[in-house]
Amino acid sequence: DDDDDDDDDERRRSAPASASDLDDPTVEPLVDHRRRLSKPPAGYSNSGNTCFAASALQCLYHTRALTAHFADPEAHEASRCFLKKKTDACVGGGARKTLAKDFCVTCEYQDLVRRSLKAKPRGRVVIGALTSSIGKIARHFVRGRQEDSHEYIRSLLDLMHVGWLKERFGEDAEKVLDPRTQETTLVYHIFGGYTCGRVICSACGHESRTYQSALDFPIEVAAGRGQAVSSVAAAMRRNFVDTETLDGANKYKCGGCRSYVKAERGSKIHVSPNVLVVPVKRYQLGRAGKITKFVEYPKTLDLEPYMSSDAPYERSAPTYDLYGVVVHLDFMGSAHSGHYVAFVKLANGAWCKCDDGAVTKTTEATALKQKAYLLFYERAAPRGAPPTRTPAQQARKETLEAAEAARQKRVRQRREAMRGDANGAKAKGETGTKLLTPEYDVKTSGAQKKCARDDDDDD
């Protein structure tokens, strides 16, 4: 947002929701989130260049699995949150003072969700600390400055994810837990997926794989690999179907035939997420302007053509329904100014446009004609299981564990043998047997020998 644009509408659009709005008996109760998500949401008041956060938070609010979790009264008890516990600290002169330990993004987001559920349809809700303390979400964020909506969502979810890990495993959770264990939080159960990078040797057919976890699946819309992209489907094909030939000076060293060979490199989606977030990369490094062309996106997206042939947990087809679109309305193609709005799909199938505190009804056709920046898709049927090791990964894990167990056994046997030898030697020493110690020849220098002769002469 430009400051001039915000100043004109600030008084009109940033009024907080009143107590009467939140306590109105006609508003659905907190636990009835399903019915509440079928009604138009409350708008999020703009408190000064906060449209990037308001649009992102509207899409997260309409992520039903996430909102259902925070609608549960026992989801995250703020009074018992380890980050916001009140602790007694010594102050000068021996006095004691109660201090708040830290900022908790989970507590703040939960508070926003619950206030949103209680608010009147098309009412207004103040975002709160999620924008007023934005520097605690990411250090490079500055309050009152226009930030990137995608970066804001990622920082929010990452901080929430780390908070859950620390709450359950302590402050050193990120250091002591392996990556696979870390990827078992609610954030990864909802948004997490895996990509599989593959390189196939053209000589021996050896295949090398690399797995990478992901919370979103960005697509490039700039021309690349000799083709321009005009749709999400084309970009997905370029990312997860097309392959690149490694040849000439870029040959691949095969782990099978142990030589530099021609190979094919590509990538697939190995584990599909329950909620698919697709950032449309409209910004390029070294480019001042934004890629403003329209990129077609479907209301229903099928990931099956982009999945690995041995993808696990796919008990049903990985088809997704669009429910959220974040749009950056630029000024003359500028990447550094503009305004963010969101289009969200309600639980009853209707669509709304959320422009900060203003919420209006719109149509699906309108929502599908936007120059989208972020797309949110919800899986039609939940994934079969949370991402765990594949059979090949499990077999390798068991092999490594068996090898480690065998090594530990050999170490124990050597230690026991050494302990037995030491005890036997001690027993022999106690019976009067002289313990033999090896004698070593110590080489002496010429100066040392001369000193020794001088000592003999003196005697």
C-alpha positions as a Markdown table, in Angstrom:
| # | Residue | x | y | z |
|---|---|---|---|---|
| 1 | Asp | 0.0 | 0.0 | 0.0 |
| 2 | Asp | 1.1 | 3.6 | -0.6 |
| 3 | Asp | 0.8 | 5.7 | 2.5 |
| 4 | Asp | -1.4 | 8.2 | 0.7 |
| 5 | Asp | -3.9 | 5.5 | -0.2 |
| 6 | Asp | -4.1 | 4.2 | 3.3 |
| 7 | Asp | -4.5 | 7.6 | 4.9 |
| 8 | Asp | -7.6 | 8.3 | 2.9 |
| 9 | Asp | -9.3 | 5.2 | 4.0 |
| 10 | Glu | -7.8 | 4.6 | 7.4 |
| 11 | Arg | -10.5 | 6.1 | 9.6 |
| 12 | Arg | -13.2 | 4.4 | 7.6 |
| 13 | Arg | -11.7 | 0.9 | 7.5 |
| 14 | Ser | -9.6 | 0.4 | 10.7 |
| 15 | Ala | -12.3 | 0.7 | 13.3 |
| 16 | Pro | -12.0 | -2.3 | 15.7 |
| 17 | Ala | -14.9 | -4.7 | 16.3 |
| 18 | Ser | -16.9 | -3.6 | 19.2 |
| 19 | Ala | -17.7 | -5.7 | 22.3 |
| 20 | Ser | -21.3 | -5.8 | 21.2 |
| 21 | Asp | -20.2 | -7.4 | 17.9 |
| 22 | Leu | -18.3 | -10.1 | 19.7 |
| 23 | Asp | -21.0 | -10.8 | 22.3 |
| 24 | Asp | -24.0 | -10.7 | 20.0 |
| 25 | Pro | -26.2 | -13.7 | 20.6 |
| 26 | Thr | -26.9 | -14.1 | 16.8 |
| 27 | Val | -23.2 | -14.9 | 16.2 |
| 28 | Glu | -22.3 | -18.6 | 16.0 |
| 29 | Pro | -20.6 | -20.0 | 19.0 |
| 30 | Leu | -16.9 | -20.8 | 18.9 |
| 31 | Val | -17.2 | -24.5 | 18.6 |
| 32 | Asp | -19.6 | -24.3 | 15.6 |
| 33 | His | -16.8 | -23.3 | 13.2 |
| 34 | Arg | -18.3 | -25.3 | 10.3 |
| 35 | Arg | -21.5 | -23.1 | 10.2 |
| 36 | Arg | -19.5 | -19.9 | 10.7 |
| 37 | Leu | -17.2 | -20.7 | 7.8 |
| 38 | Ser | -20.3 | -20.9 | 5.6 |
| 39 | Lys | -21.0 | -17.2 | 6.2 |
| 40 | Pro | -19.0 | -14.2 | 5.0 |
| 41 | Pro | -15.9 | -13.6 | 7.2 |
| 42 | Ala | -15.2 | -10.5 | 9.2 |
| 43 | Gly | -12.7 | -8.1 | 7.6 |
| 44 | Tyr | -9.3 | -7.4 | 9.0 |
| 45 | Ser | -8.8 | -3.7 | 9.7 |
| 46 | Asn | -5.9 | -2.0 | 8.0 |
| 47 | Ser | -3.6 | -0.4 | 10.7 |
| 48 | Gly | -1.1 | 1.0 | 8.2 |
| 49 | Asn | 0.3 | -1.0 | 5.3 |
| 50 | Thr | -1.1 | -4.3 | 6.7 |
| 51 | Cys | -3.0 | -5.5 | 3.6 |
| 52 | Phe | -0.3 | -8.1 | 2.9 |
| 53 | Ala | -1.0 | -9.7 | 6.2 |
| 54 | Ala | -4.8 | -9.3 | 6.1 |
| 55 | Ser | -5.1 | -11.1 | 2.7 |
| 56 | Ala | -2.8 | -13.9 | 3.8 |
| 57 | Leu | -4.6 | -14.4 | 7.1 |
| 58 | Gln | -8.0 | -14.5 | 5.4 |
| 59 | Cys | -6.7 | -17.5 | 3.3 |
| 60 | Leu | -5.3 | -19.2 | 6.4 |
| 61 | Tyr | -8.5 | -18.6 | 8.3 |
| 62 | His | -10.4 | -20.4 | 5.5 |
| 63 | Thr | -8.0 | -23.3 | 5.7 |
| 64 | Arg | -10.6 | -25.5 | 7.4 |
| 65 | Ala | -8.2 | -28.0 | 9.0 |
| 66 | Leu | -6.2 | -25.2 | 10.6 |
| 67 | Thr | -9.2 | -23.3 | 11.8 |
| 68 | Ala | -10.9 | -26.5 | 13.2 |
| 69 | His | -7.8 | -27.1 | 15.3 |
| 70 | Phe | -7.7 | -23.6 | 16.8 |
| 71 | Ala | -11.5 | -23.7 | 17.4 |
| 72 | Asp | -10.9 | -26.6 | 19.8 |
| 73 | Pro | -10.8 | -25.1 | 23.3 |
| 74 | Glu | -7.9 | -27.5 | 24.2 |
| 75 | Ala | -5.9 | -26.8 | 21.1 |
| 76 | His | -3.4 | -24.4 | 22.7 |
| 77 | Glu | -3.9 | -23.1 | 26.2 |
| 78 | Ala | -2.5 | -19.6 | 26.4 |
| 79 | Ser | -2.4 | -19.7 | 30.2 |
| 80 | Arg | 0.0 | -22.7 | 30.0 |
| 81 | Cys | 2.0 | -21.7 | 27.0 |
| 82 | Phe | 5.7 | -22.1 | 27.8 |
| 83 | Leu | 6.6 | -19.0 | 25.8 |
| 84 | Lys | 4.2 | -16.7 | 27.6 |
| 85 | Lys | 4.6 | -18.1 | 31.1 |
| 86 | Lys | 5.0 | -15.4 | 33.8 |
| 87 | Thr | 8.3 | -15.9 | 35.6 |
| 88 | Asp | 9.7 | -14.2 | 38.7 |
| 89 | Ala | 13.0 | -12.4 | 37.9 |
| 90 | Cys | 15.4 | -10.6 | 40.2 |
| 91 | Val | 15.5 | -6.9 | 39.8 |
| 92 | Gly | 18.0 | -4.4 | 41.3 |
| 93 | Gly | 18.0 | -4.3 | 45.1 |
| 94 | Gly | 16.7 | -7.8 | 45.5 |
| 95 | Ala | 13.1 | -6.9 | 44.5 |
| 96 | Arg | 11.2 | -9.4 | 42.4 |
| 97 | Lys | 9.1 | -8.6 | 39.4 |
| 98 | Thr | 6.8 | -10.7 | 37.2 |
| 99 | Leu | 7.9 | -10.6 | 33.5 |
| 100 | Ala | 6.5 | -12.1 | 30.3 |
| 101 | Lys | 8.9 | -14.6 | 28.8 |
| 102 | Asp | 8.4 | -14.1 | 25.1 |
| 103 | Phe | 6.0 | -13.5 | 22.2 |
| 104 | Cys | 4.0 | -16.6 | 21.1 |
| 105 | Val | 2.8 | -16.6 | 17.5 |
| 106 | Thr | 0.5 | -19.6 | 18.2 |
| 107 | Cys | -1.3 | -17.8 | 21.0 |
| 108 | Glu | -1.7 | -14.7 | 18.9 |
| 109 | Tyr | -3.0 | -16.5 | 15.8 |
| 110 | Gln | -5.3 | -18.6 | 17.9 |
| 111 | Asp | -6.7 | -15.4 | 19.5 |
| 112 | Leu | -7.3 | -13.9 | 16.0 |
| 113 | Val | -9.1 | -17.1 | 14.8 |
| 114 | Arg | -11.4 | -17.2 | 17.8 |
| 115 | Arg | -12.2 | -13.5 | 17.5 |
| 116 | Ser | -12.9 | -14.0 | 13.8 |
| 117 | Leu | -15.2 | -16.9 | 14.5 |
| 118 | Lys | -17.2 | -14.8 | 17.1 |
| 119 | Ala | -17.4 | -11.7 | 14.9 |
| 120 | Lys | -20.4 | -10.8 | 12.8 |
| 121 | Pro | -20.3 | -11.6 | 9.1 |
| 122 | Arg | -18.7 | -8.6 | 7.3 |
| 123 | Gly | -17.8 | -7.1 | 10.6 |
| 124 | Arg | -14.3 | -5.8 | 11.5 |
| 125 | Val | -11.6 | -7.4 | 13.5 |
| 126 | Val | -8.2 | -5.9 | 14.5 |
| 127 | Ile | -5.4 | -8.2 | 13.6 |
| 128 | Gly | -3.4 | -7.4 | 16.7 |
| 129 | Ala | 0.1 | -8.5 | 17.6 |
| 130 | Leu | 0.5 | -10.4 | 14.3 |
| 131 | Thr | 1.1 | -7.0 | 12.7 |
| 132 | Ser | 1.9 | -4.7 | 15.6 |
| 133 | Ser | 4.7 | -7.0 | 16.7 |
| 134 | Ile | 5.6 | -8.1 | 13.2 |
| 135 | Gly | 9.4 | -7.8 | 13.9 |
| 136 | Lys | 9.0 | -10.9 | 16.2 |
| 137 | Ile | 7.7 | -13.0 | 13.3 |
| 138 | Ala | 10.7 | -12.2 | 11.2 |
| 139 | Arg | 13.6 | -9.9 | 12.1 |
| 140 | His | 13.6 | -8.2 | 8.7 |
| 141 | Phe | 9.9 | -7.3 | 8.9 |
| 142 | Val | 9.3 | -3.6 | 9.8 |
| 143 | Arg | 6.0 | -2.4 | 11.3 |
| 144 | Gly | 4.3 | 0.0 | 8.9 |
| 145 | Arg | 6.2 | -1.1 | 5.8 |
| 146 | Gln | 4.8 | -3.1 | 2.9 |
| 147 | Glu | 6.0 | -6.7 | 3.1 |
| 148 | Asp | 5.5 | -9.7 | 0.9 |
| 149 | Ser | 2.4 | -11.8 | 1.5 |
| 150 | His | 4.0 | -15.1 | 0.7 |
| 151 | Glu | 7.0 | -14.4 | 2.9 |
| 152 | Tyr | 4.7 | -13.4 | 5.7 |
| 153 | Ile | 2.8 | -16.7 | 5.5 |
| 154 | Arg | 6.0 | -18.7 | 5.5 |
| 155 | Ser | 7.5 | -16.9 | 8.4 |
| 156 | Leu | 4.2 | -17.2 | 10.4 |
| 157 | Leu | 3.9 | -21.0 | 9.8 |
| 158 | Asp | 7.6 | -21.6 | 10.4 |
| 159 | Leu | 7.5 | -19.8 | 13.7 |
| 160 | Met | 4.4 | -21.7 | 14.7 |
| 161 | His | 6.1 | -25.0 | 13.7 |
| 162 | Val | 9.2 | -24.2 | 15.8 |
| 163 | Gly | 7.0 | -23.1 | 18.7 |
| 164 | Trp | 5.3 | -26.5 | 18.8 |
| 165 | Leu | 8.6 | -28.3 | 18.7 |
| 166 | Lys | 10.0 | -26.3 | 21.6 |
| 167 | Glu | 6.8 | -26.7 | 23.6 |
| 168 | Arg | 7.0 | -30.5 | 23.4 |
| 169 | Phe | 10.8 | -31.1 | 23.2 |
| 170 | Gly | 12.4 | -28.1 | 24.8 |
| 171 | Glu | 14.5 | -25.2 | 23.6 |
| 172 | Asp | 17.0 | -27.4 | 21.8 |
| 173 | Ala | 14.4 | -29.3 | 19.8 |
| 174 | Glu | 15.7 | -28.2 | 16.5 |
| 175 | Lys | 19.2 | -29.4 | 17.4 |
| 176 | Val | 18.3 | -32.8 | 19.0 |
| 177 | Leu | 15.5 | -33.9 | 16.7 |
| 178 | Asp | 16.1 | -35.4 | 13.3 |
| 179 | Pro | 14.4 | -33.6 | 10.3 |
| 180 | Arg | 11.8 | -36.4 | 9.9 |
| 181 | Thr | 10.7 | -36.1 | 13.5 |
| 182 | Gln | 10.5 | -32.3 | 13.2 |
| 183 | Glu | 8.1 | -32.7 | 10.3 |
| 184 | Thr | 5.4 | -34.2 | 12.4 |
| 185 | Thr | 3.8 | -30.9 | 13.7 |
| 186 | Leu | 0.4 | -29.8 | 12.6 |
| 187 | Val | 1.9 | -27.3 | 10.1 |
| 188 | Tyr | 3.5 | -30.2 | 8.2 |
| 189 | His | 0.4 | -32.4 | 8.5 |
| 190 | Ile | -1.6 | -29.8 | 6.8 |
| 191 | Phe | 0.8 | -28.0 | 4.4 |
| 192 | Gly | 3.7 | -30.4 | 4.2 |
| 193 | Gly | 4.7 | -32.5 | 1.2 |
| 194 | Tyr | 7.8 | -33.9 | -0.5 |
| 195 | Thr | 9.5 | -33.5 | -3.8 |
| 196 | Cys | 11.8 | -36.1 | -5.3 |
| 197 | Gly | 14.7 | -35.1 | -7.5 |
| 198 | Arg | 15.9 | -37.8 | -9.8 |
| 199 | Val | 19.0 | -38.2 | -12.0 |
| 200 | Ile | 19.0 | -41.3 | -14.3 |
| 201 | Cys | 22.2 | -42.5 | -16.0 |
| 202 | Ser | 21.8 | -43.1 | -19.7 |
| 203 | Ala | 24.7 | -45.7 | -19.7 |
| 204 | Cys | 23.8 | -48.1 | -16.8 |
| 205 | Gly | 20.3 | -46.9 | -15.9 |
| 206 | His | 21.4 | -46.1 | -12.3 |
| 207 | Glu | 18.9 | -43.7 | -10.6 |
| 208 | Ser | 19.9 | -41.3 | -7.9 |
| 209 | Arg | 17.1 | -39.7 | -5.7 |
| 210 | Thr | 17.0 | -36.8 | -3.4 |
| 211 | Tyr | 14.0 | -36.0 | -1.2 |
| 212 | Gln | 13.1 | -32.6 | 0.0 |
| 213 | Ser | 10.2 | -31.5 | 2.3 |
| 214 | Ala | 8.1 | -28.5 | 1.2 |
| 215 | Leu | 5.4 | -26.3 | 2.7 |
| 216 | Asp | 4.5 | -24.8 | -0.7 |
| 217 | Phe | 5.2 | -25.6 | -4.4 |
| 218 | Pro | 6.2 | -22.4 | -6.3 |
| 219 | Ile | 5.9 | -22.1 | -10.0 |
| 220 | Glu | 7.9 | -20.0 | -12.5 |
| 221 | Val | 5.9 | -17.9 | -14.9 |
| 222 | Ala | 8.9 | -16.3 | -16.7 |
| 223 | Ala | 10.0 | -17.9 | -20.0 |
| 224 | Gly | 12.4 | -20.7 | -19.4 |
| 225 | Arg | 13.7 | -23.9 | -21.1 |
| 226 | Gly | 12.5 | -22.4 | -24.4 |
| 227 | Gln | 8.9 | -22.0 | -23.5 |
| 228 | Ala | 6.6 | -19.3 | -22.0 |
| 229 | Val | 4.1 | -20.2 | -19.3 |
| 230 | Ser | 0.5 | -19.2 | -19.6 |
| 231 | Ser | -1.1 | -21.5 | -17.1 |
| 232 | Val | -0.5 | -23.3 | -13.8 |
| 233 | Ala | -0.8 | -26.7 | -15.6 |
| 234 | Ala | 2.0 | -25.6 | -18.0 |
| 235 | Ala | 4.2 | -24.5 | -15.1 |
| 236 | Met | 3.6 | -27.8 | -13.3 |
| 237 | Arg | 4.5 | -29.8 | -16.3 |
| 238 | Arg | 7.8 | -27.8 | -16.7 |
| 239 | Asn | 8.6 | -28.4 | -13.0 |
| 240 | Phe | 7.5 | -32.0 | -12.6 |
| 241 | Val | 7.2 | -33.7 | -16.0 |
| 242 | Asp | 9.9 | -32.2 | -18.3 |
| 243 | Thr | 13.5 | -33.3 | -17.8 |
| 244 | Glu | 16.9 | -31.7 | -18.4 |
| 245 | Thr | 19.7 | -33.5 | -20.2 |
| 246 | Leu | 23.1 | -33.3 | -18.5 |
| 247 | Asp | 25.7 | -33.6 | -21.2 |
| 248 | Gly | 29.0 | -32.1 | -22.5 |
| 249 | Ala | 30.6 | -29.9 | -19.9 |
| 250 | Asn | 27.7 | -30.6 | -17.6 |
| 251 | Lys | 28.0 | -34.4 | -17.5 |
| 252 | Tyr | 26.9 | -36.3 | -14.4 |
| 253 | Lys | 29.2 | -38.5 | -12.4 |
| 254 | Cys | 27.2 | -41.7 | -12.0 |
| 255 | Gly | 27.3 | -43.6 | -8.7 |
| 256 | Gly | 26.7 | -46.9 | -10.6 |
| 257 | Cys | 29.3 | -46.9 | -13.4 |
| 258 | Arg | 31.7 | -44.5 | -11.6 |
| 259 | Ser | 32.2 | -42.2 | -14.6 |
| 260 | Tyr | 31.0 | -39.0 | -16.1 |
| 261 | Val | 28.1 | -39.8 | -18.3 |
| 262 | Lys | 25.1 | -38.3 | -20.1 |
| 263 | Ala | 22.0 | -38.3 | -17.8 |
| 264 | Glu | 18.5 | -37.1 | -17.5 |
| 265 | Arg | 17.5 | -34.9 | -14.5 |
| 266 | Gly | 14.0 | -34.2 | -13.3 |
| 267 | Ser | 11.7 | -33.8 | -10.3 |
| 268 | Lys | 8.4 | -35.2 | -9.1 |
| 269 | Ile | 6.0 | -34.7 | -6.3 |
| 270 | His | 6.5 | -37.7 | -4.0 |
| 271 | Val | 4.1 | -36.9 | -1.1 |
| 272 | Ser | 1.2 | -34.6 | -1.9 |
| 273 | Pro | 0.1 | -32.2 | 0.8 |
| 274 | Asn | -3.4 | -32.0 | 2.3 |
| 275 | Val | -3.4 | -28.2 | 1.6 |
| 276 | Leu | -1.5 | -27.2 | -1.5 |
| 277 | Val | -0.1 | -23.6 | -1.6 |
| 278 | Val | 1.1 | -22.5 | -5.0 |
| 279 | Pro | 3.1 | -19.2 | -5.1 |
| 280 | Val | 3.1 | -17.7 | -8.6 |
| 281 | Lys | 6.6 | -16.3 | -8.9 |
| 282 | Arg | 6.0 | -12.9 | -10.5 |
| 283 | Tyr | 9.2 | -11.3 | -9.2 |
| 284 | Gln | 12.7 | -11.8 | -10.6 |
| 285 | Leu | 16.1 | -11.1 | -9.2 |
| 286 | Gly | 17.5 | -7.9 | -10.7 |
| 287 | Arg | 14.2 | -6.9 | -12.2 |
| 288 | Ala | 12.5 | -3.8 | -10.8 |
| 289 | Gly | 9.1 | -4.5 | -12.4 |
| 290 | Lys | 6.6 | -7.4 | -11.8 |
| 291 | Ile | 5.5 | -10.0 | -14.3 |
| 292 | Thr | 1.9 | -8.8 | -14.7 |
| 293 | Lys | 0.6 | -11.3 | -17.3 |
| 294 | Phe | -2.5 | -13.4 | -16.5 |
| 295 | Val | -1.7 | -17.0 | -15.6 |
| 296 | Glu | -4.7 | -19.3 | -15.9 |
| 297 | Tyr | -5.4 | -21.5 | -12.9 |
| 298 | Pro | -8.1 | -24.1 | -12.5 |
| 299 | Lys | -10.8 | -24.4 | -9.8 |
| 300 | Thr | -9.9 | -28.2 | -9.6 |
| 301 | Leu | -6.3 | -29.3 | -9.9 |
| 302 | Asp | -5.2 | -33.0 | -10.3 |
| 303 | Leu | -1.6 | -33.7 | -9.2 |
| 304 | Glu | -1.5 | -37.3 | -10.5 |
| 305 | Pro | 0.4 | -36.5 | -13.7 |
| 306 | Tyr | 3.2 | -34.8 | -11.5 |
| 307 | Met | 3.5 | -37.6 | -8.9 |
| 308 | Ser | 6.2 | -40.2 | -8.5 |
| 309 | Ser | 5.3 | -43.7 | -9.8 |
| 310 | Asp | 6.0 | -45.1 | -6.4 |
| 311 | Ala | 4.4 | -42.3 | -4.4 |
| 312 | Pro | 3.2 | -43.6 | -1.0 |
| 313 | Tyr | 0.0 | -42.9 | 0.9 |
| 314 | Glu | -2.1 | -42.1 | -2.2 |
| 315 | Arg | -5.2 | -44.0 | -1.3 |
| 316 | Ser | -7.3 | -41.6 | -3.4 |
| 317 | Ala | -6.5 | -39.4 | -6.4 |
| 318 | Pro | -4.7 | -36.3 | -5.3 |
| 319 | Thr | -7.3 | -33.8 | -6.6 |
| 320 | Tyr | -7.6 | -30.3 | -5.1 |
| 321 | Asp | -10.3 | -27.6 | -5.0 |
| 322 | Leu | -9.4 | -23.9 | -5.1 |
| 323 | Tyr | -10.5 | -22.0 | -2.0 |
| 324 | Gly | -8.2 | -19.0 | -1.7 |
| 325 | Val | -6.5 | -16.5 | -4.1 |
| 326 | Val | -4.2 | -13.7 | -3.0 |
| 327 | Val | -3.8 | -10.9 | -5.5 |
| 328 | His | -1.2 | -8.1 | -5.6 |
| 329 | Leu | -2.8 | -5.0 | -7.3 |
| 330 | Asp | 0.4 | -3.2 | -8.5 |
| 331 | Phe | 0.8 | 0.4 | -9.6 |
| 332 | Met | 2.2 | 0.5 | -13.1 |
| 333 | Gly | 3.8 | -2.9 | -12.8 |
| 334 | Ser | 5.9 | -2.0 | -9.7 |
| 335 | Ala | 7.1 | -4.8 | -7.5 |
| 336 | His | 7.6 | -2.5 | -4.5 |
| 337 | Ser | 4.2 | -0.9 | -4.1 |
| 338 | Gly | 0.5 | -1.7 | -4.5 |
| 339 | His | -2.3 | -3.4 | -2.6 |
| 340 | Tyr | -3.1 | -6.9 | -1.6 |
| 341 | Val | -6.7 | -8.4 | -1.6 |
| 342 | Ala | -7.9 | -12.0 | -1.1 |
| 343 | Phe | -10.7 | -14.0 | -2.7 |
| 344 | Val | -11.9 | -16.8 | -0.5 |
| 345 | Lys | -14.4 | -19.6 | -0.9 |
| 346 | Leu | -16.9 | -20.2 | 1.9 |
| 347 | Ala | -17.8 | -23.7 | 3.1 |
| 348 | Asn | -21.2 | -23.4 | 1.2 |
| 349 | Gly | -19.4 | -22.8 | -2.1 |
| 350 | Ala | -19.9 | -19.0 | -2.3 |
| 351 | Trp | -17.0 | -16.6 | -2.9 |
| 352 | Cys | -16.1 | -13.4 | -1.1 |
| 353 | Lys | -13.6 | -10.6 | -1.8 |
| 354 | Cys | -11.7 | -9.5 | 1.3 |
| 355 | Asp | -10.2 | -6.0 | 0.9 |
| 356 | Asp | -8.8 | -5.3 | 4.4 |
| 357 | Gly | -11.9 | -4.5 | 6.5 |
| 358 | Ala | -14.3 | -4.6 | 3.5 |
| 359 | Val | -15.9 | -7.9 | 2.6 |
| 360 | Thr | -18.1 | -8.2 | -0.4 |
| 361 | Lys | -19.7 | -11.1 | -2.2 |
| 362 | Thr | -18.3 | -12.1 | -5.6 |
| 363 | Thr | -18.5 | -14.9 | -8.1 |
| 364 | Glu | -16.4 | -17.9 | -8.9 |
| 365 | Ala | -15.8 | -16.6 | -12.4 |
| 366 | Thr | -14.4 | -13.3 | -11.0 |
| 367 | Ala | -12.1 | -15.2 | -8.6 |
| 368 | Leu | -10.7 | -17.3 | -11.5 |
| 369 | Lys | -9.9 | -14.2 | -13.6 |
| 370 | Gln | -7.4 | -12.6 | -11.3 |
| 371 | Lys | -3.6 | -12.1 | -11.7 |
| 372 | Ala | -3.0 | -14.4 | -8.8 |
| 373 | Tyr | 0.1 | -14.3 | -6.6 |
| 374 | Leu | -0.8 | -17.1 | -4.2 |
| 375 | Leu | -3.2 | -20.0 | -4.8 |
| 376 | Phe | -4.7 | -22.2 | -2.0 |
| 377 | Tyr | -6.0 | -25.6 | -2.9 |
| 378 | Glu | -7.7 | -28.1 | -0.4 |
| 379 | Arg | -7.4 | -31.8 | -1.1 |
| 380 | Ala | -10.8 | -33.4 | -1.9 |
| 381 | Ala | -10.0 | -36.4 | 0.3 |
| 382 | Pro | -7.3 | -36.4 | 3.0 |
| 383 | Arg | -4.0 | -38.0 | 2.3 |
| 384 | Gly | -3.8 | -41.7 | 3.4 |
| 385 | Ala | -1.2 | -41.1 | 6.1 |
| 386 | Pro | 1.3 | -38.5 | 7.3 |
| 387 | Pro | 4.6 | -38.5 | 5.4 |
| 388 | Thr | 6.9 | -41.2 | 6.8 |
| 389 | Arg | 9.8 | -43.3 | 5.4 |
| 390 | Thr | 9.3 | -45.1 | 2.1 |
| 391 | Pro | 10.0 | -48.8 | 2.0 |
| 392 | Ala | 13.4 | -48.2 | 0.5 |
| 393 | Gln | 14.2 | -45.6 | 3.2 |
| 394 | Gln | 13.0 | -47.9 | 5.9 |
| 395 | Ala | 15.1 | -50.7 | 4.6 |
| 396 | Arg | 18.2 | -48.4 | 4.5 |
| 397 | Lys | 17.4 | -47.2 | 8.1 |
| 398 | Glu | 17.2 | -50.8 | 9.3 |
| 399 | Thr | 20.4 | -51.7 | 7.6 |
| 400 | Leu | 22.2 | -48.8 | 9.2 |
| 401 | Glu | 20.8 | -49.6 | 12.6 |
| 402 | Ala | 21.9 | -53.2 | 12.3 |
| 403 | Ala | 25.4 | -52.1 | 11.3 |
| 404 | Glu | 25.5 | -49.7 | 14.2 |
| 405 | Ala | 24.3 | -52.4 | 16.6 |
| 406 | Ala | 27.0 | -54.8 | 15.3 |
| 407 | Arg | 29.7 | -52.2 | 15.7 |
| 408 | Gln | 28.5 | -51.5 | 19.3 |
| 409 | Lys | 28.6 | -55.2 | 20.0 |
| 410 | Arg | 32.2 | -55.5 | 18.8 |
| 411 | Val | 33.2 | -52.5 | 20.9 |
| 412 | Arg | 31.7 | -54.1 | 24.0 |
| 413 | Gln | 33.4 | -57.4 | 23.3 |
| 414 | Arg | 36.8 | -55.7 | 23.0 |
| 415 | Arg | 36.3 | -53.8 | 26.2 |
| 416 | Glu | 35.3 | -56.9 | 28.0 |
| 417 | Ala | 38.4 | -58.7 | 26.6 |
| 418 | Met | 40.6 | -55.9 | 27.7 |
| 419 | Arg | 39.0 | -55.8 | 31.2 |
| 420 | Gly | 39.6 | -59.6 | 31.5 |
| 421 | Asp | 43.3 | -59.3 | 30.5 |
| 422 | Ala | 43.7 | -56.5 | 33.1 |
| 423 | Asn | 42.1 | -58.5 | 35.8 |
| 424 | Gly | 44.3 | -61.6 | 34.9 |
| 425 | Ala | 47.4 | -59.5 | 35.0 |
| 426 | Lys | 46.5 | -58.0 | 38.4 |
| 427 | Ala | 45.9 | -61.5 | 39.8 |
| 428 | Lys | 49.3 | -62.7 | 38.6 |
| 429 | Gly | 50.9 | -59.6 | 40.2 |
| 430 | Glu | 49.3 | -60.4 | 43.6 |
| 431 | Thr | 50.8 | -64.0 | 43.6 |
| 432 | Gly | 54.3 | -62.7 | 43.2 |
| 433 | Thr | 54.7 | -63.1 | 39.5 |
| 434 | Lys | 56.8 | -60.3 | 38.1 |
| 435 | Leu | 55.0 | -58.3 | 35.5 |
| 436 | Leu | 57.2 | -57.8 | 32.4 |
| 437 | Thr | 57.2 | -54.4 | 30.9 |
| 438 | Pro | 58.6 | -53.8 | 27.5 |
| 439 | Glu | 62.0 | -52.1 | 27.3 |
| 440 | Tyr | 62.5 | -49.4 | 24.7 |
| 441 | Asp | 65.7 | -48.2 | 23.2 |
| 442 | Val | 65.9 | -44.4 | 23.6 |
| 443 | Lys | 68.0 | -42.7 | 21.0 |
| 444 | Thr | 70.2 | -40.0 | 22.5 |
| 445 | Ser | 71.8 | -37.1 | 20.7 |
| 446 | Gly | 75.5 | -36.5 | 20.3 |
| 447 | Ala | 75.4 | -33.8 | 23.0 |
| 448 | Gln | 73.7 | -36.1 | 25.5 |
| 449 | Lys | 76.4 | -38.8 | 24.8 |
| 450 | Lys | 79.2 | -36.3 | 25.4 |
| 451 | Cys | 77.6 | -35.2 | 28.7 |
| 452 | Ala | 77.4 | -38.8 | 29.8 |
| 453 | Arg | 81.2 | -39.4 | 29.0 |
| 454 | Asp | 82.1 | -36.2 | 30.9 |
| 455 | Asp | 80.1 | -37.6 | 33.9 |
| 456 | Asp | 82.1 | -40.9 | 33.7 |
| 457 | Asp | 85.4 | -39.0 | 33.6 |
| 458 | Asp | 84.5 | -37.0 | 36.7 |
| 459 | Asp | 83.8 | -40.2 | 38.6 |
